[in-house]
């Protein structure tokens, strides 16, 4: 059985000394900076973002447009590298991964779901789900068994042989989630996963992600701007001006309550 990243050897401190024997956080970002070139200008996206998650569960990152939330998610998912700072998933130093290591890390140790479904239009739903395993050189028998189980789990057993253009937006996004879960990763990142869905489909997807986090004891971290989405999460990290300004505990709050606390933090807190 593949070892969970949170159960692997203790990560070193930045000074090279061994960390304490206690298990490291599932996710830890320290003083993360990232800037992009725009013509002659350098535009900072992150200015020292720091956050930590110790336990599995469903969490959200919220922030205004330009706050750096998608940039932070992409760095945590090893889709890009920070200019400064550290990102750890369990004992894995994500900020130090080479391009090849990052590719293998994304393929097997985390799942990533985007607003754009990123399905291959010429492949069936099943083939899209199995694609990471196919690229990894796995045989069809084991892949077929896992994809069948995932498709059934997500209510798509009868859509397995359909191509994306025959599926609704909600169905396509569930296919993307199934693909991200193929290797049972301990961490799933979702970047505005309901941005292209109607409200009913969005609500179903938020509930599904919460259910996946709970039943599979995964860390699911979602970027969103929707207070209604954050209601399903345990905690919301509020990003502003490239930093994590504060967190909101959502227990007992409805969407209006989350929205009110978020607005207070952003405009006054």
C-alpha positions as CSV (number, residue, x, y, z in Angstrom):
1,X,0.0,0.0,0.0
2,X,1.3,3.5,-0.9
3,X,2.5,5.4,2.2
4,X,0.5,8.5,3.0
5,X,2.7,11.6,2.6
6,X,1.7,12.7,6.1
7,X,3.1,9.4,7.5
8,X,6.5,9.5,5.8
9,X,9.7,10.5,7.5
10,X,9.8,13.8,9.4
11,X,10.6,16.8,7.3
12,X,13.8,18.8,8.1
13,X,13.6,22.3,9.3
14,X,14.8,25.0,7.0
15,X,18.2,25.0,8.9
16,X,18.7,21.4,7.9
17,X,18.1,20.0,11.4
18,X,15.8,17.0,11.8
19,X,12.2,17.9,12.8
20,X,10.6,16.5,16.0
21,X,9.4,13.0,15.7
22,X,5.7,14.1,15.8
23,X,4.0,13.9,12.5
24,X,4.3,17.1,10.4
25,X,1.2,19.1,9.4
26,X,-0.6,17.7,6.4
27,X,0.0,21.1,4.7
28,X,2.2,23.9,5.7
29,X,3.1,27.1,3.8
30,X,5.6,29.6,5.3
31,X,6.3,33.1,4.0
32,X,5.4,32.3,0.4
33,X,6.1,35.0,-2.2
34,X,5.4,35.0,-5.9
35,X,5.6,37.7,-8.5
36,X,5.0,37.8,-12.3
37,X,6.4,40.0,-15.0
38,X,4.0,42.2,-16.9
39,X,5.9,44.0,-19.5
40,X,8.5,46.1,-17.6
41,X,6.6,45.7,-14.3
42,X,6.9,43.1,-11.7
43,X,3.4,42.3,-10.2
44,X,3.4,40.6,-6.8
45,X,0.7,38.0,-6.4
46,X,1.8,36.6,-3.0
47,X,3.6,38.7,-0.3
48,X,4.4,36.2,2.5
49,X,1.4,33.9,2.6
50,X,1.5,31.5,5.6
51,X,-1.1,28.8,6.5
52,X,-1.1,25.4,8.1
53,X,-3.6,22.5,8.2
54,X,-3.0,19.7,10.7
55,X,-6.0,17.4,10.1
56,X,-7.9,16.0,7.2
57,X,-11.1,17.8,6.3
58,X,-12.7,20.3,3.9
59,X,-11.2,23.8,3.9
60,X,-11.5,26.9,1.7
61,X,-9.4,29.8,0.6
62,X,-11.4,33.0,0.0
63,X,-10.3,36.3,-1.3
64,X,-11.1,39.1,-3.6
65,X,-10.0,39.0,-7.3
66,X,-6.2,39.5,-7.4
67,X,-5.7,38.5,-3.8
68,X,-3.4,35.6,-4.9
69,X,-5.7,32.6,-3.9
70,X,-5.3,30.7,-7.2
71,X,-1.6,31.5,-7.3
72,X,-1.2,30.0,-3.8
73,X,-3.2,26.9,-4.8
74,X,-1.1,26.4,-7.9
75,X,2.1,26.6,-5.9
76,X,0.9,24.1,-3.4
77,X,-0.1,21.8,-6.2
78,X,3.5,22.1,-7.7
79,X,2.2,23.7,-10.9
80,X,4.6,26.5,-10.3
81,X,7.4,27.4,-7.9
82,X,7.5,30.2,-5.3
83,X,10.1,32.9,-5.5
84,X,10.6,32.7,-1.8
85,X,9.2,30.6,1.1
86,X,8.5,27.0,1.8
87,X,5.6,24.7,1.0
88,X,5.3,21.3,2.6
89,X,2.7,18.5,2.1
90,X,3.5,16.1,4.9
91,X,7.2,15.5,4.7
92,X,7.4,16.5,1.0
93,X,9.2,19.8,0.3
94,X,7.0,20.9,-2.6
95,X,9.0,24.1,-3.2
96,X,12.1,22.1,-3.9
97,X,10.7,19.6,-6.5
98,X,12.3,19.5,-9.9
99,X,10.0,19.6,-12.9
100,X,10.0,15.8,-13.3
101,X,9.5,15.3,-9.6
102,X,6.6,17.8,-9.6
103,X,4.9,15.9,-12.5
104,X,5.1,12.6,-10.6
105,X,4.0,14.2,-7.4
106,X,0.9,15.6,-9.1
107,X,0.1,12.3,-10.7
108,X,0.3,10.1,-7.7
109,X,0.3,12.1,-4.4
110,X,-2.2,14.8,-4.8
111,X,-5.4,15.5,-6.9
112,X,-6.1,18.7,-8.7
113,X,-9.5,19.9,-10.0
114,X,-9.9,23.1,-12.0
115,X,-12.7,25.4,-13.0
116,X,-12.2,24.3,-16.5
117,X,-12.9,20.6,-16.5
118,X,-9.8,19.8,-18.6
119,X,-11.2,16.6,-20.0
120,X,-9.9,15.1,-23.3
121,X,-12.8,15.5,-25.7
122,X,-11.9,12.4,-27.7
123,X,-11.9,10.1,-24.7
124,X,-14.8,8.6,-22.9
125,X,-15.6,9.4,-19.3
126,X,-13.9,6.2,-18.2
127,X,-10.8,6.8,-20.3
128,X,-10.5,10.4,-18.9
129,X,-10.7,9.0,-15.3
130,X,-8.1,6.3,-16.1
131,X,-5.7,8.7,-18.0
132,X,-3.2,9.3,-15.1
133,X,-2.9,5.6,-14.6
134,X,-2.5,5.0,-18.4
135,X,0.3,7.7,-18.4
136,X,1.9,5.9,-15.5
137,X,2.0,2.7,-17.4
138,X,-0.6,0.8,-15.4
139,X,-2.4,-2.2,-16.9
140,X,-6.0,-1.8,-18.0
141,X,-7.5,-4.4,-15.6
142,X,-6.6,-2.6,-12.4
143,X,-7.5,0.8,-13.9
144,X,-10.8,-0.5,-15.1
145,X,-11.7,-1.8,-11.6
146,X,-10.8,1.5,-9.9
147,X,-12.5,3.7,-12.5
148,X,-15.7,1.6,-12.3
149,X,-15.7,2.1,-8.5
150,X,-15.1,5.8,-8.7
151,X,-17.7,6.4,-11.4
152,X,-20.3,4.5,-9.4
153,X,-19.3,6.4,-6.2
154,X,-19.9,9.7,-8.0
155,X,-23.2,8.6,-9.6
156,X,-21.8,8.3,-13.1
157,X,-21.9,4.6,-13.7
158,X,-24.3,5.0,-16.6
159,X,-22.2,7.7,-18.2
160,X,-18.9,5.8,-18.3
161,X,-18.8,5.4,-22.1
162,X,-20.0,8.9,-23.0
163,X,-17.6,11.6,-24.2
164,X,-17.5,15.0,-22.6
165,X,-19.7,16.7,-25.2
166,X,-22.6,14.4,-24.2
167,X,-22.2,15.2,-20.5
168,X,-23.6,18.2,-18.5
169,X,-21.2,20.6,-16.8
170,X,-21.8,19.0,-13.4
171,X,-21.2,15.5,-14.8
172,X,-17.9,16.7,-16.4
173,X,-16.7,18.2,-13.2
174,X,-17.5,14.9,-11.3
175,X,-15.5,13.1,-14.0
176,X,-12.6,15.5,-13.3
177,X,-12.9,14.7,-9.5
178,X,-12.9,11.0,-10.2
179,X,-9.8,11.4,-12.3
180,X,-8.1,13.3,-9.4
181,X,-9.0,10.6,-7.0
182,X,-7.7,7.7,-9.1
183,X,-4.6,7.1,-6.9
184,X,-6.4,7.8,-3.6
185,X,-4.3,10.9,-2.8
186,X,-4.3,12.3,0.7
187,X,-4.8,15.8,-0.6
188,X,-7.2,17.2,-3.2
189,X,-6.9,20.8,-4.4
190,X,-9.9,22.4,-6.2
191,X,-9.6,25.8,-7.9
192,X,-13.0,27.4,-8.3
193,X,-14.5,24.0,-9.2
194,X,-18.0,25.3,-9.6
195,X,-17.2,28.5,-11.5
196,X,-18.8,27.0,-14.7
197,X,-21.8,25.4,-13.0
198,X,-25.3,26.5,-12.1
199,X,-26.3,27.0,-8.5
200,X,-28.0,23.6,-8.1
201,X,-25.0,21.7,-9.6
202,X,-22.7,23.8,-7.4
203,X,-24.4,22.9,-4.2
204,X,-24.3,19.2,-5.1
205,X,-20.6,19.4,-5.9
206,X,-19.8,21.3,-2.6
207,X,-21.6,18.6,-0.7
208,X,-19.8,15.9,-2.6
209,X,-16.4,17.3,-1.8
210,X,-17.3,17.5,1.9
211,X,-18.5,13.9,1.8
212,X,-15.2,12.8,0.1
213,X,-13.1,14.6,2.7
214,X,-15.1,13.0,5.5
215,X,-15.3,9.5,4.2
216,X,-11.8,9.1,2.8
217,X,-10.2,11.2,5.6
218,X,-8.6,13.5,3.0
219,X,-7.5,17.1,3.1
220,X,-9.7,18.9,0.5
221,X,-8.7,22.5,0.0
222,X,-10.9,24.6,-2.3
223,X,-10.4,28.1,-3.7
224,X,-13.8,29.9,-3.9
225,X,-15.4,33.3,-3.8
226,X,-18.8,31.8,-2.7
227,X,-19.9,32.1,0.9
228,X,-22.4,29.3,0.2
229,X,-19.5,27.0,-0.7
230,X,-17.5,27.9,2.4
231,X,-20.5,26.8,4.6
232,X,-19.6,23.2,3.8
233,X,-16.0,23.7,5.0
234,X,-14.5,23.5,8.5
235,X,-12.4,26.6,8.1
236,X,-11.9,29.5,5.7
237,X,-8.5,31.1,5.1
238,X,-9.0,34.7,4.1
239,X,-6.4,35.9,1.6
240,X,-5.9,39.6,1.1
241,X,-3.1,41.5,-0.7
242,X,-1.1,38.3,-1.1
243,X,-1.2,37.3,2.6
244,X,-3.5,35.1,4.8
245,X,-5.1,37.8,6.9
246,X,-7.1,35.5,9.2
247,X,-9.3,32.4,9.3
248,X,-13.0,32.0,9.8
249,X,-14.4,29.0,11.7
250,X,-17.7,28.1,9.9
251,X,-19.4,25.9,12.5
252,X,-22.9,27.2,13.1
253,X,-22.8,29.7,10.3
254,X,-25.0,29.8,7.2
255,X,-24.0,31.5,3.9
256,X,-25.1,34.9,5.2
257,X,-23.1,34.5,8.3
258,X,-19.9,33.5,6.4
259,X,-20.4,36.4,4.0
260,X,-20.8,38.9,6.9
261,X,-17.7,37.7,8.7
262,X,-15.7,37.7,5.5
263,X,-16.8,41.3,4.6
264,X,-15.9,42.4,8.1
265,X,-12.5,40.9,7.9
266,X,-11.8,42.3,4.4
267,X,-13.1,45.8,5.0
268,X,-12.5,46.4,8.7
269,X,-10.8,43.6,10.5
